[in-house]
């Protein structure tokens, strides 16, 4: 039942139903002004707030001119925000993700992947990009966290009622998937408005479903393998159908670019292929068309993190869900070394012409990890680029110090954020005491932490590779740091382990046992139930953000970026984003160790380096050199901040992925998909004839006076034509069998008149030292991305050439 409001207060409902309130301070201020105590009591949830606002308070607000003026100004601002037209030269994008972190009041996220997706939508809204988000509605969401008396994590699942969250149902969407055994899966589609961006959430809680199907989307990352597969089929296949229904209902142009945020949504590509086969295209032709407009982002730094299903199980589902498609051809898209396994990341890569990792280091790691999919290429040439993640400033740094403030005011602003964090932590610890082994003694909570003490934060998901307990490697040394009478340190830690991850739970338990020492309670706390609200307070109030993953397993690690937005300094292993953004003025990089050096394990080496940095650099600087600490804060706010904002991230997506994908999609679909048909035929012929292509002689003539070198290559094109191939020449300084910083030059066809085609190029070679060169033959087509097919023929090396021409 909708909350009843006086007509004069109806704008409050409008403000509450658009999730822009979650990052717009003036809108949040309206609800706080209406009833500050209730706003806190309801967890800053405006719809819950309105449902509990008393009749007397509503009546008083209806005649309060000051309040009504603030409310109407906020409503006018929202309407003006929504009315602005889409930015120019921005293609319509559908963005699919299994989780979205928009606000702590909507438990549709578990960690960094979802928070990133939420920031992506918010930033698209602020930048006026025509983007549609697509996900699943989890009625039990992700869990809230509590602990047994011995520190073992327990999970409780909240209940999300979409109507109470301000979502509206898209009644015109009729989502149905056939399942094996004659079962049916029906889904409702809810729309959550994230500023200008609609977020479509598919919900299996449909009365037409049997109980098992009705519960399919109950929990995020819950259930068994079958549940996970069916969730991903619904997200991908059902998600495309939901986009079609939404665009039709709203009279919108359909997206031209489809962005798959991790492999979970990869089945969207198969649904789009099925749509095109209904228009008369063959499978390979439809695949060519779909690939052109698809972007795939991988967040996975290790093969073990990829969703992999039994091939037969996937085939059984695809054969009934998409019966018009050739099942074996679909399964081949997810093929890997194990013939019995279907790999979701491999399918995502094969269905997208443009792929990326989420930091520079992660891009390189992804190229290496997925190199077997392009067997003809060196790992560094694999066509996976990177777009380093960014974070949404208004969401994560609403009270960041202004760089233009005088020095003393910057430091005062930082202390105010620290004080705000400490009050939030005390409140959480106070509320948690009933579930704690310290229930009988709560006085320490009121005295824990100190606003004048150096505050270090660590908060994230707790898989083992993030090494929550690395800081506990030498407990005595850590105690000395925490309890130093003149220059103490305090540590605030939070995080959740996946419900099925007992290893992560044991790490949390170990930390809680350490923090439970009565002598340490004032200086170290583990705060339960880590969520976006606690995360916002922590990245705002901590002076130093600690990150200790096992390199290179952190794909990006955006929590440190959020700290930087607030003027926090980072103390981190050189992994993820920190590997490319680190500079001494922004914080400290913990040297990465190597197993077995000096009899110490890698963890022991890196823990010792962490302690050394704290004792010799971080602590002395904070307490003894305020001007230098302030200079670091100003460097972070002035220079690092623009690099880590999601505006920069989305601008990078636009320039390097979205716009090129939109152009490719338009080109390949022209003239009723004639280019797609031609490309599919050309690709099949090229793969068949590639073994007949033979590189021949590679001749070199140097001009000592000009320094120019002429190159001439001969190629037997076999069953292909000279227009089907390109000869790539690389020239650079030779170091052993490697060319350093080679110059790439495409060789031009010069004609042959025989079975051999000649290709020529003239290059101004590097002066001094030894130069080397190499050349190779690759397929060429105007609708192919560079090295897309992974087919390569190398020219045979001579004493001047190198078999490994590239070096990053």
C-alpha positions in Angstrom: 0.0 0.0 0.0 1.6 3.3 -1.0 2.3 5.8 1.8 -0.4 8.5 2.0 1.0 12.0 1.9 -0.7 15.4 1.9 -0.9 16.9 -1.5 1.6 19.5 -0.6 4.2 16.8 0.4 3.7 14.7 -2.8 7.1 15.9 -4.2 8.7 13.9 -1.4 7.5 10.7 -3.1 9.0 11.8 -6.4 12.3 12.5 -4.7 12.3 9.2 -2.9 11.5 7.1 -6.0 14.5 8.2 -8.0 17.6 6.7 -6.6 19.5 9.9 -7.4 18.8 10.8 -3.7 21.5 8.2 -2.8 24.2 10.6 -4.2 22.5 14.0 -4.2 23.2 15.8 -0.9 20.5 18.4 -1.3 17.8 15.7 -1.7 19.1 13.8 1.3 19.1 17.1 3.3 15.3 17.5 2.6 14.5 14.2 4.3 16.9 14.9 7.2 15.2 18.3 7.7 11.8 16.6 7.7 12.8 14.5 10.8 16.4 14.0 11.6 15.9 11.3 14.2 13.6 9.3 11.9 16.0 9.7 9.0 18.8 8.1 11.1 16.4 5.4 12.5 15.3 4.3 9.0 18.9 4.0 7.8 18.6 6.9 5.3 16.0 5.0 3.3 13.5 7.7 2.1 10.6 5.4 1.2 10.8 3.6 4.6 11.2 7.1 6.1 7.9 8.3 4.5 6.1 5.1 5.5 7.0 5.8 9.2 6.6 9.6 9.2 3.8 10.5 11.7 0.6 12.2 10.7 1.4 15.0 13.1 4.8 15.5 11.5 3.3 15.5 8.0 0.7 18.1 9.1 3.4 20.3 10.5 5.6 20.0 7.4 2.7 20.9 5.2 2.6 24.4 6.6 6.4 24.8 7.2 7.4 27.4 4.6 11.1 26.8 5.0 10.8 23.1 4.6 8.4 23.4 1.6 10.8 25.8 -0.1 13.7 23.3 0.3 11.5 20.4 -0.9 10.3 22.2 -4.0 13.8 23.4 -4.9 15.1 19.8 -4.7 12.2 18.6 -6.9 12.8 21.4 -9.4 16.5 20.5 -9.5 15.6 16.8 -10.1 13.2 17.7 -12.9 15.8 19.9 -14.6 18.4 17.1 -14.2 16.1 14.6 -15.9 15.1 17.0 -18.6 18.6 17.6 -20.0 19.1 15.9 -23.4 21.5 13.1 -23.9 25.1 14.1 -24.6 26.0 14.3 -28.3 27.9 11.5 -30.0 27.0 8.9 -27.3 25.7 5.6 -28.5 22.9 3.9 -26.6 24.3 1.1 -24.4 22.8 -1.8 -22.6 25.0 -2.6 -19.5 24.5 -6.1 -18.0 25.8 -7.1 -14.6 24.9 -9.8 -12.0 24.9 -7.2 -9.2 24.5 -3.5 -8.7 25.6 -1.5 -5.7 23.5 1.7 -5.8 22.8 2.2 -2.1 23.1 0.2 1.1 19.3 0.1 1.3 19.2 -2.2 -1.8 21.2 -5.3 -1.0 21.7 -6.2 -4.7 25.6 -6.3 -4.4 28.2 -8.3 -2.7 31.4 -6.4 -3.4 33.5 -4.5 -5.9 31.9 -5.8 -9.0 28.5 -4.6 -7.9 29.8 -1.3 -6.5 31.6 -0.6 -9.8 28.4 -1.4 -11.7 26.4 1.0 -9.5 29.0 3.7 -10.1 28.9 3.0 -13.8 25.2 3.8 -13.9 25.4 6.9 -11.7 28.2 8.3 -13.8 26.3 7.5 -17.0 23.4 9.4 -15.6 25.5 12.4 -14.6 27.2 12.4 -18.0 23.9 12.1 -19.8 24.8 8.8 -21.6 21.8 6.9 -23.0 22.5 3.7 -21.0 20.2 1.0 -19.7 21.3 -1.2 -16.8 20.2 -4.9 -16.6 20.4 -7.2 -13.6 18.5 -9.5 -11.4 16.2 -8.7 -8.4 17.3 -10.7 -5.4 14.4 -10.7 -2.9 16.7 -11.9 -0.2 19.6 -9.9 -1.5 23.0 -10.4 0.0 23.4 -11.2 3.6 23.7 -9.1 6.7 26.6 -10.2 9.0 26.8 -11.1 12.6 29.1 -13.3 14.7 28.9 -16.1 17.2 30.6 -15.6 20.6 33.8 -17.2 19.2 33.9 -14.9 16.2 32.4 -17.1 13.4 30.5 -15.3 10.7 26.7 -15.9 10.5 24.5 -14.8 7.7 20.9 -13.5 7.8 19.1 -12.6 4.6 16.9 -9.5 4.4 13.7 -9.3 2.4 13.4 -6.9 -0.5 9.9 -5.9 -1.6 10.4 -4.1 -5.0 7.3 -1.9 -4.5 8.5 -0.7 -1.2 11.9 0.1 -2.8 10.2 2.5 -5.3 10.5 0.2 -8.3 7.7 -0.1 -10.8 6.8 -3.2 -12.7 7.1 -3.2 -16.5 3.8 -4.8 -17.2 4.4 -5.1 -20.9 7.4 -7.4 -20.4 6.5 -11.0 -20.8 9.7 -12.9 -20.0 9.6 -16.7 -20.4 12.4 -19.3 -20.8 11.7 -22.9 -21.5 13.7 -25.3 -19.2 14.6 -28.9 -19.6 12.0 -31.5 -18.7 9.1 -29.3 -19.8 9.5 -26.8 -17.0 8.9 -23.1 -17.6 10.6 -20.0 -16.1 8.6 -16.8 -16.0 10.1 -13.5 -14.8 8.7 -10.1 -13.9 10.7 -7.0 -14.8 11.1 -4.2 -12.3 12.4 -0.7 -13.2 14.6 1.2 -10.7 15.3 4.7 -11.8 18.9 5.7 -11.2 18.9 9.3 -12.1 18.4 9.3 -15.9 19.3 5.7 -16.2 16.7 2.9 -15.9 17.9 -0.3 -14.2 15.9 -3.3 -15.3 15.8 -6.1 -12.7 14.4 -9.5 -13.6 12.5 -11.3 -10.8 11.6 -15.0 -10.9 9.1 -14.4 -8.1 6.2 -15.0 -10.5 3.1 -16.9 -9.3 3.1 -18.9 -12.6 6.4 -20.5 -11.6 6.8 -23.7 -9.6 8.5 -23.2 -6.3 12.0 -24.0 -7.4 11.8 -21.5 -10.3 10.0 -19.0 -8.1 13.0 -19.0 -5.7 15.6 -18.8 -8.5 16.5 -15.2 -8.0 16.1 -15.2 -4.2 19.8 -14.8 -3.3 22.8 -13.2 -4.9 25.4 -15.9 -5.5 23.3 -18.4 -3.6 22.2 -22.0 -4.4 23.9 -24.8 -6.3 25.5 -24.9 -9.8 22.1 -25.5 -11.5 20.7 -22.4 -9.8 23.7 -20.3 -10.9 23.4 -21.5 -14.5 19.7 -20.7 -14.6 20.3 -17.3 -13.0 22.8 -16.5 -15.8 20.5 -17.7 -18.5 17.7 -15.5 -17.2 20.1 -12.5 -16.9 21.5 -12.9 -20.4 18.5 -14.2 -22.5 15.8 -12.7 -20.4 17.7 -9.4 -20.0 17.8 -8.8 -23.8 14.1 -9.5 -23.9 13.5 -7.0 -21.1 15.5 -4.4 -22.9 13.4 -4.9 -26.0 10.1 -4.6 -23.9 11.3 -1.5 -22.1 12.4 0.4 -25.2 9.1 -0.5 -26.9 7.1 0.7 -23.9 9.0 3.9 -23.6 9.4 4.6 -27.3 13.2 4.6 -27.1 15.8 3.6 -29.7 17.2 0.2 -28.8 20.8 0.0 -27.7 23.5 -0.5 -30.4 26.2 -1.5 -27.9 25.9 -4.4 -25.4 28.3 -4.3 -22.5 28.8 -7.6 -20.6 30.2 -6.8 -17.1 32.0 -10.1 -16.4 30.9 -13.5 -17.9 27.8 -14.0 -15.8 25.6 -12.2 -18.4 27.3 -13.7 -21.5 24.2 -15.6 -22.7 22.9 -12.2 -23.9 25.0 -12.7 -27.0 23.2 -16.0 -27.9 19.8 -14.3 -27.5 20.9 -11.6 -29.9 22.1 -14.2 -32.4 18.8 -15.9 -32.1 17.0 -12.6 -32.9 19.1 -12.2 -36.1 18.6 -15.7 -37.3 14.8 -14.9 -37.1 15.6 -12.2 -39.6 17.2 -14.6 -42.0 20.9 -14.6 -41.0 22.8 -17.8 -40.6 24.5 -18.5 -37.2 28.0 -17.4 -38.3 26.6 -14.3 -40.0 24.6 -13.4 -36.9 27.7 -14.0 -34.7 29.7 -11.6 -36.8 27.0 -8.9 -36.4 26.6 -9.4 -32.7 30.3 -9.4 -32.0 30.7 -6.0 -33.7 28.5 -4.2 -31.1 29.5 -6.2 -28.0 32.0 -5.1 -25.3 33.1 -7.7 -22.7 34.8 -6.7 -19.4 36.6 -9.3 -17.4 37.3 -8.7 -13.7 38.9 -12.1 -13.2 42.6 -12.4 -12.3 42.7 -16.2 -12.0 41.2 -19.0 -13.9 39.6 -20.4 -10.7 37.4 -17.2 -10.6 35.6 -18.0 -13.8 32.2 -19.5 -14.0 32.5 -23.0 -15.6 29.6 -25.4 -16.1 29.2 -28.9 -17.3 29.0 -28.7 -21.1 26.1 -31.2 -21.2 24.1 -29.3 -18.6 24.5 -26.1 -20.6 23.6 -27.8 -23.8 20.5 -29.3 -22.3 19.3 -25.9 -21.3 20.3 -24.1 -24.6 18.5 -26.7 -26.7 15.2 -25.8 -25.2 15.7 -22.2 -24.3 17.0 -21.3 -27.7 15.8 -24.2 -29.9 16.4 -22.4 -33.2 20.2 -22.1 -32.6 22.6 -25.0 -33.4 23.4 -26.2 -29.8 26.9 -27.5 -30.7 27.9 -24.2 -32.3 26.7 -22.4 -29.2 28.7 -24.7 -26.9 31.8 -24.2 -28.9 31.8 -20.6 -27.9 32.4 -21.7 -24.4 35.0 -24.4 -25.2 38.2 -24.7 -23.2 40.9 -27.3 -22.6 38.6 -29.6 -20.7 36.2 -30.8 -23.3 33.5 -31.5 -20.7 33.4 -27.9 -19.5 31.6 -24.7 -20.7 33.6 -21.6 -19.8 31.6 -18.4 -19.4 34.6 -16.1 -19.8 35.6 -17.8 -23.0 32.1 -17.4 -24.4 32.2 -13.7 -23.4 35.5 -13.2 -25.2 34.3 -15.0 -28.4 31.1 -13.0 -28.5 32.7 -9.6 -28.2 34.9 -7.9 -30.7 36.2 -5.5 -28.0 37.4 -6.8 -24.6 39.1 -5.2 -21.6 40.5 -5.7 -18.2 40.0 -3.2 -15.4 43.5 -1.9 -14.7 46.8 -1.8 -16.7 48.3 -4.7 -14.8 45.0 -6.7 -15.0 44.9 -6.1 -18.8 48.3 -7.6 -19.1 47.4 -10.5 -16.8 44.2 -11.1 -18.8 46.1 -11.2 -22.1 48.4 -13.8 -20.7 45.6 -15.8 -19.1 43.4 -15.9 -22.2 46.3 -16.1 -24.7 45.4 -19.7 -25.7 42.2 -18.4 -27.4 44.5 -16.6 -29.9 47.2 -19.3 -30.4 49.0 -17.4 -33.2 49.8 -14.4 -31.1 52.3 -13.5 -28.4 50.5 -12.9 -25.1 51.1 -9.1 -25.3 49.4 -9.0 -28.6 46.1 -10.6 -27.5 43.3 -8.2 -28.3 42.3 -7.4 -24.7 42.9 -3.8 -23.7 42.3 -2.2 -20.4 40.1 0.6 -19.0 41.1 1.2 -15.4 38.2 1.4 -13.1 37.1 4.6 -11.5 34.8 5.6 -8.6 31.8 8.0 -8.4 32.9 11.1 -6.5 29.4 12.3 -5.2 28.8 8.8 -3.8 32.1 8.2 -2.0 33.4 11.7 -1.1 30.4 13.9 -0.3 32.4 15.8 2.4 35.9 15.7 0.9 38.1 18.7 1.8 38.1 21.5 -0.8 41.6 21.8 -2.3 41.2 25.6 -2.2 40.9 25.8 1.6 43.8 27.1 3.7 46.1 24.5 5.2 44.6 24.5 8.6 41.0 24.1 7.3 42.1 21.1 5.1 43.5 19.4 8.2 40.4 20.4 10.2 38.2 18.9 7.5 40.2 15.7 7.6 39.8 15.5 11.4 36.1 16.1 11.1 35.8 13.1 8.7 37.9 11.0 11.2 35.5 12.0 14.1 32.5 11.2 12.0 33.9 7.7 11.2 34.6 7.0 14.9 31.1 8.0 15.9 29.7 5.7 13.2 32.0 2.8 14.3 31.0 3.2 17.9 27.3 3.2 16.9 27.8 0.0 15.0 29.7 -1.7 17.8 27.1 -0.5 20.3 24.3 -2.1 18.3 26.3 -5.3 17.7 27.0 -6.0 21.4 23.9 -8.1 21.9 25.5 -10.7 19.5 28.9 -10.4 20.9 31.0 -12.2 23.5 31.3 -8.8 25.2 27.6 -8.3 25.8 28.1 -7.9 29.5 30.8 -5.3 29.2 30.0 -2.5 26.7 31.6 0.5 28.4 34.7 0.1 26.2 32.7 0.9 23.1 32.2 4.5 24.2 35.9 5.0 24.6 37.2 3.0 21.6 39.2 4.9 19.0 40.6 8.4 19.3 40.1 11.3 16.8 43.7 12.5 17.3 45.3 9.1 16.5 46.6 8.0 13.1 43.7 5.9 11.7 44.3 3.0 9.2 41.5 1.3 7.4 41.1 -2.0 5.7 37.7 -3.0 4.3 36.7 -5.3 1.5 35.5 -8.8 0.7 37.5 -11.4 2.5 38.7 -14.1 0.1 42.1 -15.5 1.1 44.1 -13.7 -1.6 43.2 -10.3 -0.1 45.1 -11.4 3.0 43.1 -9.8 5.8 45.5 -11.2 8.4 48.8 -10.3 6.8 49.0 -7.4 9.3 48.9 -10.0 12.1 52.0 -11.8 10.9 54.0 -10.4 13.8 51.4 -9.7 16.6 54.0 -8.3 19.0 55.3 -5.8 16.5 51.7 -4.7 15.6 50.9 -4.3 19.3 53.8 -2.0 19.8 52.5 0.1 16.9 49.0 0.2 18.2 49.9 0.9 21.8 52.9 3.3 21.4 52.3 5.9 24.2 53.5 8.9 22.1 52.7 7.9 18.5 49.9 5.3 18.5 48.1 3.8 15.6 44.5 2.7 15.4 43.1 0.1 13.0 39.5 -0.1 11.7 38.7 -3.3 9.8 35.5 -4.6 8.1 34.6 -7.2 5.6 32.4 -10.1 4.6 33.4 -13.6 3.6 31.2 -15.5 1.1 28.8 -17.7 3.0 30.5 -20.8 1.4 34.1 -19.6 2.0 35.2 -21.1 5.3 38.7 -20.0 4.6 37.7 -16.4 4.5 35.5 -16.9 7.7 38.6 -18.3 9.5 40.6 -15.1 8.6 37.8 -12.9 10.1 37.7 -15.1 13.2 41.4 -14.8 13.6 41.3 -11.0 13.4 38.3 -10.8 15.8 40.3 -12.9 18.3 43.2 -10.5 18.0 41.0 -7.5 18.4 39.2 -9.0 21.4 42.2 -8.5 23.7 41.0 -5.9 26.3 44.4 -4.1 26.0 43.8 -3.5 22.3 40.1 -2.6 22.2 40.7 1.2 22.1 43.0 0.8 19.1 41.7 -1.9 16.9 38.1 -2.9 16.0 36.5 -5.3 13.5 33.2 -3.6 12.5 30.4 -6.0 11.7 28.1 -6.0 8.6 30.3 -4.1 6.1 28.1 -2.3 3.6 28.1 0.8 1.4 27.2 3.1 4.3 30.1 1.8 6.5 32.4 1.9 3.5 31.6 5.5 2.8 32.5 6.5 6.4 35.7 4.5 6.3 37.1 5.8 3.1 36.2 9.3 4.3 37.7 9.1 7.8 40.8 6.9 7.5 44.1 8.7 7.1 45.7 5.7 5.4 44.0 3.0 3.4 45.7 -0.4 3.6 45.6 -3.0 0.9 47.6 -6.3 1.0 46.5 -8.6 -1.8 48.8 -11.3 -3.3 50.0 -9.6 -6.5 48.8 -9.9 -9.2 45.4 -11.2 -8.0 43.8 -7.8 -7.4 42.1 -6.9 -10.6 41.7 -3.2 -9.6 40.8 -2.6 -6.0 38.7 0.5 -6.0 38.4 1.1 -2.2 41.8 2.8 -2.2 40.5 5.1 -5.0 37.6 6.1 -2.8 40.0 6.9 0.1 42.0 9.1 -2.3 38.9 11.1 -3.2 38.7 12.1 0.4 42.4 13.0 0.8 43.4 9.6 2.3 46.9 8.2 1.5 47.3 4.6 0.3 49.6 2.0 1.7 49.3 -0.9 -0.7 51.0 -3.8 -2.5 51.7 -2.6 -6.0 48.7 -4.4 -7.5 45.6 -3.4 -9.5 45.2 0.4 -9.9 48.0 1.2 -7.5 50.5 -0.4 -9.8 49.9 2.3 -12.4 48.9 5.3 -10.3 51.4 5.1 -7.4 53.7 8.0 -6.8 55.6 8.8 -3.6 53.4 11.9 -3.0 50.3 9.7 -2.9 51.3 7.2 -0.3 53.5 4.1 -0.1 54.0 1.0 -2.1 54.7 -2.2 -0.2 57.4 -4.1 -2.0 56.3 -7.5 -3.4 58.3 -10.4 -2.1 59.2 -13.7 -3.6 58.7 -17.1 -2.0 61.7 -18.5 -0.2 64.0 -15.5 -0.3 66.3 -15.5 2.8 64.3 -18.4 4.3 61.2 -16.2 4.6 57.9 -16.9 2.9 56.4 -14.3 0.6 53.8 -13.3 3.3 56.6 -12.9 5.9 58.6 -10.7 3.6 55.7 -8.5 2.7 54.5 -8.3 6.3 58.0 -7.2 7.4 58.0 -4.5 4.6 54.6 -3.3 5.8 55.8 -3.0 9.4 59.0 -1.2 8.3 57.0 1.4 6.3 54.6 2.0 9.2 57.4 2.4 11.7 59.9 4.4 9.6 57.7 6.4 7.2 54.0 6.6 7.9 53.8 7.0 11.6 56.7 9.6 11.9 55.3 11.6 9.0 51.8 11.8 10.5 53.0 12.9 13.9 56.3 14.8 13.3 55.9 16.4 9.9 52.5 17.9 9.4 53.5 20.1 6.5 54.7 17.1 4.5 51.6 15.1 5.4 49.5 18.0 4.2 51.5 18.2 0.9 50.6 14.6 0.3 46.9 15.2 1.0 47.0 18.1 -1.5 48.8 16.0 -4.1 46.2 13.3 -3.8 43.3 15.7 -4.0 44.8 17.8 -6.8 46.6 15.3 -9.0 45.5 11.7 -8.2 41.8 12.5 -7.8 41.1 13.1 -11.5 42.7 9.8 -12.4 40.5 7.7 -10.2 37.1 9.3 -10.9 34.5 7.3 -12.8 34.0 10.3 -15.2 37.5 9.5 -16.5 36.6 5.8 -16.7 33.4 6.3 -18.6 35.1 8.7 -21.0 37.7 6.0 -21.7 34.9 3.5 -22.3 33.3 5.9 -24.7 36.4 6.7 -26.7 38.0 3.3 -26.9 35.1 0.9 -26.7 31.6 2.2 -27.0 31.9 4.6 -29.9 34.1 2.1 -32.0 31.7 -0.7 -31.2 28.7 1.5 -32.3 30.5 2.3 -35.5 31.3 -1.3 -36.2 27.7 -2.4 -35.4 26.4 0.2 -37.8 28.8 -0.7 -40.6 28.2 -4.5 -40.4 24.4 -4.2 -40.3 24.2 -1.9 -43.3 22.2 -3.0 -46.4 20.3 -5.6 -44.5 23.5 -7.1 -42.9 25.2 -7.6 -46.2 28.7 -6.9 -44.6 27.9 -9.4 -41.9 27.1 -12.1 -44.4 30.3 -11.2 -46.4 32.5 -11.2 -43.3 31.1 -14.6 -42.2 31.8 -16.1 -45.6 35.3 -14.5 -45.8 36.2 -15.7 -42.3 35.2 -19.3 -43.0 37.2 -19.2 -46.3 40.2 -17.6 -44.7 40.4 -20.2 -41.9 40.1 -23.0 -44.5 42.8 -21.5 -46.8 45.2 -20.2 -44.2 47.4 -23.3 -44.2 48.0 -22.6 -48.0 49.5 -19.2 -47.3 53.3 -19.4 -47.2 55.8 -16.6 -46.4 58.8 -16.7 -48.6 62.0 -14.5 -48.8 62.4 -11.4 -46.8 65.0 -9.1 -48.4 66.7 -6.1 -46.9 68.7 -3.2 -48.6 70.2 -0.5 -46.4 71.1 3.0 -47.5 74.1 4.1 -45.3 73.8 7.7 -46.2 70.1 8.2 -45.3 69.8 5.5 -42.7 66.7 4.2 -44.5 66.3 0.5 -45.1 64.1 -1.0 -47.8 62.3 -4.3 -47.1 60.8 -6.6 -49.7 58.8 -9.7 -48.7 57.4 -12.4 -50.9 54.2 -14.3 -49.9 52.5 -17.2 -51.6 48.8 -16.2 -51.0 47.6 -19.8 -51.7 43.8 -19.8 -51.9 43.6 -16.2 -50.7 44.1 -12.9 -52.6 46.7 -10.2 -51.7 43.8 -8.1 -50.4 43.0 -10.8 -47.8 46.4 -10.6 -46.1 48.7 -8.0 -44.5 52.4 -8.2 -44.0 53.4 -6.6 -40.7 57.1 -5.4 -40.4 58.7 -4.7 -37.0 62.1 -2.9 -36.8 63.8 -2.0 -33.6 67.0 -2.2 -31.5 68.0 -5.8 -31.0 68.7 -7.2 -27.6 69.3 -10.9 -27.8 66.2 -12.4 -29.6 64.0 -9.4 -28.7 63.2 -6.1 -30.4 62.9 -3.3 -27.9 60.2 -0.7 -28.7 59.9 -1.8 -32.3 58.5 0.4 -35.0 55.5 -1.3 -36.7 55.0 -0.7 -40.4 52.5 -2.4 -42.7 54.1 -3.5 -45.9 52.3 -2.5 -49.1 51.5 -4.9 -51.9 53.7 -4.3 -54.9 52.4 -7.0 -57.2 54.1 -10.1 -58.3 53.0 -11.4 -61.6 53.8 -15.0 -60.5 52.4 -17.2 -57.7 54.3 -15.0 -55.3 53.0 -11.6 -54.2 55.5 -9.0 -53.2 55.2 -6.5 -50.3 57.4 -3.5 -49.7 58.3 -0.9 -47.1 60.9 1.7 -46.3 61.8 2.4 -42.7 64.2 4.9 -41.1 65.9 2.5 -38.7 67.3 3.4 -35.2 70.7 5.0 -35.3 73.5 3.3 -33.3 73.6 -0.2 -31.9 72.3 -3.3 -33.6 68.9 -3.2 -35.2 66.8 -6.2 -35.9 63.7 -6.9 -37.8 61.0 -9.5 -38.3 57.8 -9.8 -40.4 54.7 -11.9 -40.4 51.5 -12.4 -42.3 48.1 -11.9 -40.8 44.5 -11.9 -42.3 43.1 -8.5 -43.2 39.5 -7.4 -43.5 37.9 -4.0 -43.0 35.4 -5.3 -40.4 38.0 -7.2 -38.4 39.5 -5.8 -35.2 43.4 -6.1 -35.1 44.5 -9.7 -34.7 40.9 -10.8 -34.1 41.3 -14.2 -35.7 44.7 -14.9 -34.1 46.0 -16.4 -37.4 49.7 -15.7 -38.0 52.5 -16.9 -40.4 56.0 -15.9 -39.4 58.8 -15.3 -41.9 61.6 -17.6 -41.2 64.3 -15.9 -39.0 67.7 -15.0 -40.2 70.7 -13.7 -38.3 69.0 -10.3 -38.4 65.5 -11.2 -37.4 63.8 -12.0 -34.2 61.0 -14.5 -33.4 59.8 -12.3 -30.5 59.3 -8.9 -32.0 57.4 -7.2 -29.2 58.2 -6.1 -25.7 56.1 -3.9 -23.5 
